């Protein structure tokens, strides 16, 4: 399927009661004048409710009831979305999966070849409710953890219901995630500034600042040059440490076995290397790498947007960037061709 201009698509996810529908309603009310937006809603039950709440002038709403589009209703998602793209002229599409489902499955479906030229996947927004954020939920609910890890932007909704200490505790938890979030925002009534739908934002207008507290986390350094395989490269020196980072587009696929062997080789041969962090698209699944001189952890993760590798070493001895990038040639499978 192809279109003259890919439709920007945002996934708005979060657990039941966090305020996903409220957030979407806010976005629809504040969409640019003259734009037609569409919403694809997934209700777990057989009788859809959210669609009726979202319908309005200049907004097209479709529902996928009776199953989770992250898994059992995935084919229905493809059919419904294909029909929407053919029949509806839209400037943006918002997708609201059920709070009970795993949103990584939706991302996998949207990145399939059949939609490559039709849509452009933008930021994934995860809505969090302070009262529902707990160590117990993080420990017991894989879906909840993955929703948080998958997000580009986190919206702490109903922020007025929590005190400052509680809000800072939640923000601090997100600071420990890799990749870093573009932003962790505090809001009431789902007030998400539209600027965060499309990419990293470093300065918000006074009108946008009015709607909620902005707690920004810079997710990248300034890009200095182009790296291998159409990747972006960054370099930072601070406190006697050197940080090198690469970002690879979603089309680049890594070989998990080669990655693990390469990480072990680097840690054995490069004493100045202190830490390796990565999230890598390995085809049917994505994997996170968190390795130090003492331990190597590689596990499946929900992250889907791109692949990233970050190396931290002592600045005194540095790292041979050319040799490292040559090693990537052994790690990376050929990118998928359009």
C-alpha positions as CSV (number, residue, x, y, z in Angstrom):
1,X,0.0,0.0,0.0
2,X,1.3,3.5,-0.8
3,X,0.1,7.0,-0.3
4,X,1.5,10.4,-1.4
5,X,2.3,11.4,2.1
6,X,2.6,8.9,5.0
7,X,0.0,9.5,7.8
8,X,1.6,10.3,11.2
9,X,0.6,7.7,13.7
10,X,0.8,7.8,17.5
11,X,0.0,5.0,19.9
12,X,-1.5,6.2,23.2
13,X,-1.1,3.4,25.7
14,X,-1.5,2.8,29.5
15,X,-3.2,0.7,32.0
16,X,-7.0,0.8,32.6
17,X,-8.0,4.0,34.3
18,X,-4.8,5.9,33.6
19,X,-6.6,8.4,31.4
20,X,-5.9,7.3,27.8
21,X,-9.3,8.3,26.4
22,X,-9.2,11.6,28.3
23,X,-5.7,12.3,26.8
24,X,-7.0,11.5,23.3
25,X,-10.0,13.8,23.9
26,X,-7.7,16.6,24.9
27,X,-5.5,16.1,21.8
28,X,-8.6,16.1,19.5
29,X,-9.9,19.3,21.0
30,X,-6.5,21.0,20.5
31,X,-5.6,19.6,17.1
32,X,-4.6,22.3,14.5
33,X,-7.5,24.1,12.8
34,X,-8.5,22.4,9.5
35,X,-6.9,19.1,10.2
36,X,-8.9,15.9,10.1
37,X,-7.7,13.3,12.7
38,X,-8.8,9.7,13.1
39,X,-8.8,7.4,16.1
40,X,-8.6,3.6,16.1
41,X,-9.8,2.2,19.5
42,X,-9.4,-1.3,20.8
43,X,-12.0,-2.3,23.4
44,X,-11.3,-5.7,25.1
45,X,-15.0,-6.4,25.4
46,X,-17.5,-7.0,22.6
47,X,-19.3,-3.7,23.1
48,X,-17.2,-0.7,22.4
49,X,-17.5,2.3,24.6
50,X,-14.6,4.6,23.9
51,X,-15.5,5.2,20.3
52,X,-18.8,6.8,21.3
53,X,-16.9,9.1,23.7
54,X,-14.4,10.2,21.0
55,X,-16.6,10.8,18.0
56,X,-16.8,14.4,17.0
57,X,-16.7,16.9,14.1
58,X,-13.6,16.4,12.0
59,X,-12.8,13.2,13.8
60,X,-13.2,9.7,12.3
61,X,-13.4,6.8,14.8
62,X,-13.1,3.1,14.2
63,X,-13.2,0.3,16.8
64,X,-11.6,-3.1,17.0
65,X,-13.8,-4.8,19.7
66,X,-13.8,-8.3,20.9
67,X,-10.1,-8.9,21.4
68,X,-6.7,-7.4,22.0
69,X,-5.1,-5.9,18.8
70,X,-1.8,-6.7,20.3
71,X,-2.4,-10.4,19.8
72,X,-5.7,-12.1,19.1
73,X,-7.2,-9.3,17.0
74,X,-4.1,-8.4,15.1
75,X,-5.5,-9.4,11.7
76,X,-8.6,-7.3,12.4
77,X,-6.3,-4.4,13.2
78,X,-4.6,-4.8,9.8
79,X,-8.0,-5.0,8.0
80,X,-9.5,-2.1,9.8
81,X,-6.4,0.1,9.4
82,X,-6.1,-0.7,5.7
83,X,-9.8,0.2,5.2
84,X,-9.3,3.5,7.1
85,X,-6.3,4.5,5.0
86,X,-8.2,3.8,1.8
87,X,-11.5,5.5,2.7
88,X,-10.5,8.4,5.1
89,X,-8.4,11.4,4.3
90,X,-6.6,12.0,7.6
91,X,-3.8,14.2,8.8
92,X,-3.1,12.1,11.9
93,X,-4.1,8.7,13.3
94,X,-4.2,8.0,17.1
95,X,-4.3,4.3,18.1
96,X,-5.6,3.4,21.6
97,X,-4.9,-0.3,22.5
98,X,-6.7,-1.8,25.4
99,X,-5.0,-1.3,28.7
100,X,-4.8,-5.0,29.1
101,X,-2.7,-5.6,26.0
102,X,0.9,-5.6,25.1
103,X,1.5,-2.6,22.8
104,X,4.7,-4.0,21.3
105,X,2.5,-6.2,19.1
106,X,0.9,-3.1,17.7
107,X,4.2,-1.6,16.8
108,X,5.3,-4.8,15.1
109,X,2.2,-4.8,13.0
110,X,2.6,-1.1,12.0
111,X,6.2,-1.7,10.9
112,X,5.2,-4.5,8.6
113,X,6.0,-4.2,4.9
114,X,2.3,-3.7,4.0
115,X,2.3,-0.3,5.7
116,X,5.8,0.9,5.1
117,X,4.9,3.7,2.7
118,X,1.4,4.5,4.1
119,X,2.2,5.5,7.7
120,X,4.9,7.1,9.7
121,X,5.1,5.9,13.3
122,X,5.7,8.8,15.6
123,X,6.1,9.0,19.4
124,X,4.5,6.4,21.6
125,X,2.8,8.0,24.6
126,X,2.2,6.1,27.8
127,X,-0.2,7.5,30.3
128,X,0.5,6.8,34.0
129,X,-1.7,7.4,37.0
130,X,0.2,8.1,40.2
131,X,-2.0,6.0,42.4
132,X,-1.5,3.0,40.1
133,X,2.3,3.2,40.0
134,X,3.8,0.8,42.5
135,X,6.7,-1.6,43.0
136,X,4.1,-4.4,43.3
137,X,2.6,-3.7,39.9
138,X,6.1,-3.2,38.3
139,X,7.1,-6.6,39.7
140,X,3.9,-8.6,38.8
141,X,2.7,-7.0,35.5
142,X,4.9,-7.6,32.5
143,X,2.5,-5.6,30.4
144,X,2.7,-2.6,32.7
145,X,6.5,-2.7,32.7
146,X,6.6,-3.0,28.9
147,X,4.2,-0.1,28.4
148,X,6.5,2.1,30.4
149,X,9.7,0.8,28.7
150,X,8.2,1.2,25.2
151,X,7.2,4.8,25.6
152,X,8.9,7.8,24.0
153,X,7.0,10.2,26.2
154,X,5.4,9.5,29.6
155,X,2.4,11.5,30.8
156,X,1.9,11.4,34.5
157,X,-1.8,12.1,34.4
158,X,-3.9,13.2,37.5
159,X,-0.7,14.8,38.8
160,X,-2.8,16.9,41.2
161,X,-3.8,13.8,43.1
162,X,-0.2,13.2,44.3
163,X,2.2,15.2,46.4
164,X,5.6,16.4,45.2
165,X,7.6,13.6,46.8
166,X,5.5,11.0,45.1
167,X,5.8,12.7,41.7
168,X,9.5,13.0,42.0
169,X,9.7,9.3,43.0
170,X,8.0,8.3,39.8
171,X,10.2,10.6,37.7
172,X,13.3,9.2,39.3
173,X,12.3,5.7,38.4
174,X,12.0,6.7,34.7
175,X,15.5,8.3,34.8
176,X,16.9,4.8,35.3
177,X,15.5,3.5,32.0
178,X,17.4,3.0,28.8
179,X,16.8,4.5,26.3
180,X,16.0,7.7,28.1
181,X,12.6,9.1,27.7
182,X,12.2,12.2,25.6
183,X,10.1,13.6,28.4
184,X,8.3,12.7,31.5
185,X,5.4,15.2,31.8
186,X,3.0,16.0,34.7
187,X,-0.5,16.8,33.6
188,X,-4.1,17.0,34.6
189,X,-7.1,15.9,32.5
190,X,-4.8,14.4,29.9
191,X,-3.2,17.7,28.9
192,X,-0.5,16.6,26.6
193,X,1.1,19.4,24.5
194,X,0.8,18.5,20.8
195,X,4.5,19.2,20.2
196,X,5.4,15.9,21.9
197,X,3.5,13.8,19.3
198,X,6.1,14.1,16.6
199,X,9.6,14.1,18.1
200,X,12.0,15.4,20.6
201,X,11.1,18.9,21.8
202,X,13.5,21.1,23.7
203,X,11.5,24.4,23.8
204,X,7.8,24.6,24.3
205,X,5.7,27.6,23.5
206,X,4.0,29.5,26.4
207,X,0.7,28.1,25.3
208,X,2.0,24.5,25.6
209,X,3.7,25.2,28.9
210,X,0.3,26.3,30.3
211,X,-1.1,22.8,30.1
212,X,1.3,20.9,32.2
213,X,4.6,20.7,34.0
214,X,7.5,19.8,31.6
215,X,10.1,17.5,33.1
216,X,12.5,16.9,30.2
217,X,15.1,14.2,29.8
218,X,17.5,14.8,27.0
219,X,17.6,11.5,25.2
220,X,20.6,12.3,22.9
221,X,23.8,14.3,22.6
222,X,24.4,16.6,19.7
223,X,25.0,14.5,16.6
224,X,28.5,15.1,15.2
225,X,28.6,12.8,12.1
226,X,26.9,10.0,10.3
227,X,27.8,6.5,11.5
228,X,27.7,3.1,9.8
229,X,24.5,1.6,8.2
230,X,22.8,5.1,8.1
231,X,23.2,5.4,11.9
232,X,23.6,8.6,13.8
233,X,26.7,9.0,16.0
234,X,27.2,11.1,19.1
235,X,30.2,11.7,21.4
236,X,30.3,13.2,24.9
237,X,33.2,13.9,27.3
238,X,32.4,14.5,30.9
239,X,34.0,13.9,34.3
240,X,36.9,12.0,32.8
241,X,34.6,9.6,31.0
242,X,33.9,9.2,27.3
243,X,30.4,8.2,26.0
244,X,29.9,7.1,22.4
245,X,26.5,6.5,21.1
246,X,24.9,5.1,17.9
247,X,21.3,5.0,16.7
248,X,20.2,2.7,13.9
249,X,16.9,3.0,12.0
250,X,14.3,0.2,12.6
251,X,15.1,-1.4,9.3
252,X,18.6,-2.5,10.6
253,X,18.5,-6.0,12.1
254,X,21.1,-7.4,14.5
255,X,22.2,-11.0,15.1
256,X,21.7,-11.7,18.8
257,X,24.3,-14.4,19.0
258,X,27.0,-12.2,17.3
259,X,26.1,-9.3,19.5
260,X,26.6,-11.3,22.7
261,X,29.9,-12.7,21.4
262,X,31.0,-9.2,20.5
263,X,30.1,-7.7,23.8
264,X,32.1,-10.3,25.7
265,X,35.0,-9.8,23.3
266,X,35.0,-6.0,24.0
267,X,34.9,-6.4,27.7
268,X,37.7,-8.9,27.7
269,X,40.0,-6.9,25.4
270,X,39.2,-3.3,26.4
271,X,39.9,-2.7,30.1
272,X,39.0,1.0,29.7
273,X,35.5,0.1,28.7
274,X,33.2,0.5,31.8
275,X,29.7,-0.1,30.5
276,X,27.7,-1.2,27.4
277,X,24.1,-0.3,27.1
278,X,22.0,-1.2,24.0
279,X,18.5,-1.9,22.7
280,X,18.7,-3.9,19.4
281,X,16.2,-5.0,16.8
282,X,17.0,-8.7,16.3
283,X,14.2,-9.5,13.9
284,X,11.3,-11.2,15.6
285,X,12.2,-9.7,19.0
286,X,14.2,-6.8,20.4
287,X,16.8,-7.3,23.1
288,X,18.3,-5.1,25.8
289,X,22.0,-5.2,26.7
290,X,23.3,-4.0,30.1
291,X,26.9,-5.1,30.5
292,X,29.7,-4.1,32.8
293,X,33.2,-5.5,33.5
294,X,31.5,-7.8,36.1
295,X,28.2,-8.8,34.5
296,X,26.5,-9.2,31.1
297,X,22.8,-9.0,30.9
298,X,20.9,-9.6,27.7
299,X,17.1,-10.0,27.8
300,X,14.1,-9.5,25.6
301,X,12.6,-6.0,25.8
302,X,9.5,-4.1,24.5
303,X,11.4,-1.3,22.9
304,X,10.7,-1.1,19.1
305,X,11.4,2.4,17.8
306,X,15.1,2.0,16.7
307,X,18.3,0.3,17.8
308,X,20.8,2.1,20.0
309,X,24.2,1.3,21.4
310,X,26.0,3.3,24.1
311,X,29.6,2.7,25.3
312,X,31.1,4.3,28.3
313,X,34.9,4.3,28.8
314,X,37.7,6.1,30.6
315,X,38.6,9.3,28.7
316,X,42.3,8.8,29.4
317,X,42.6,5.7,27.2
318,X,39.6,6.3,24.9
319,X,38.1,4.0,22.3
320,X,39.0,3.3,18.7
321,X,35.8,4.4,17.1
322,X,36.8,3.0,13.6
323,X,37.5,-0.5,15.0
324,X,34.2,-0.5,16.9
325,X,32.2,0.5,13.8
326,X,33.9,-2.2,11.8
327,X,32.7,-4.7,14.5
328,X,29.2,-3.5,13.8
329,X,29.5,-4.9,10.3
330,X,29.7,-8.4,11.9
331,X,26.8,-7.7,14.2
332,X,24.4,-6.3,11.7
333,X,22.4,-8.2,9.2
334,X,21.6,-6.5,5.9
335,X,18.8,-3.9,6.3
336,X,15.4,-5.0,4.9
337,X,14.9,-3.6,1.5
338,X,11.7,-1.6,0.8
